[in-house]
Amino acid sequence: MSDPLIVIPARMAATRLPGKPMADIGGQPMIVQVWNRAVESGIGPVIVATDAPEIADAVTKAGGQAVMTRADHPSGSDRIHEAVENYDPDGRHDIIVNVQGDLPTIDPRIIVASMLPLADNAVDIATLAAVIRREEEKTANHVVKAVGSPINANRLRALYFTRATAPWGEGDLYHHIGLYAYRRNALRRFVRLPPSPLEMREKLEQLRALEAGMRIDITVVETVPLGVDTPEDLDRARALIVAR
């Protein structure tokens, strides 16, 4: 893991909270707050991948770097790949960390934790999960569950991801956190694969990698970061930033 690069994809086309990357949180646009948290992780350079000039301008004004991408990407992974190839055509950065652009209060330490499984050369992609503590989340289809085989107390080898309640029986259930660390060649391979049957059925992009035989390992962390999708989430994020 010699030279990681953090990439934050951001676009203005959110349906539930239009224009959310530019929503004010603590006197800064949300995308700048996410950029701040990524910089605080200290693992390497941070860029924002976007197709919106207003997002790029906000990041640049804050002292960051934005990379403009096409507007027609089908997923954030495709946008990240384009940005990485434009920013680093010589391939100096071998690990690409994808931090979602709606996590303004994310703990920088879990960004670092996301990379830990890549110390094992057999792992293609690393991600995060946390034990589900709230009963209602165990059956909620908007909460993606990570199903994995334990490697140690804080790490799983991913076997499946699902919106269903799984696995069956006694034991912990894990809430998948959509933050990924890719080997550069794994990201390149992933975006060249066609959407897979289970990916389309579950509407979960990471299943494409599993169906293609790629290995995903999971670091288990204590809490799920707040994702801002609604006005209520935005109010919570504002309160958390003020309390920092």
Secondary structure by P-SEA (a helix, b strand, c coil): ccbbbbbbbbbccccccccccccccccccaaaaaaaaaaaacccbbbbbbccaaaaaaaaaacbbbbbbbcccccaaaaaaaaaaaacccccccbbbbbbcccccccaaaaaaaacccccccccccccccccccccccccccbbbbbbbbcccccccccccccccccccbbbbbbbbccccccaaaaaaaaacccccccccccccaaaaaaabbbbbbbbbcccccccccaaaaaaaaaaaaac
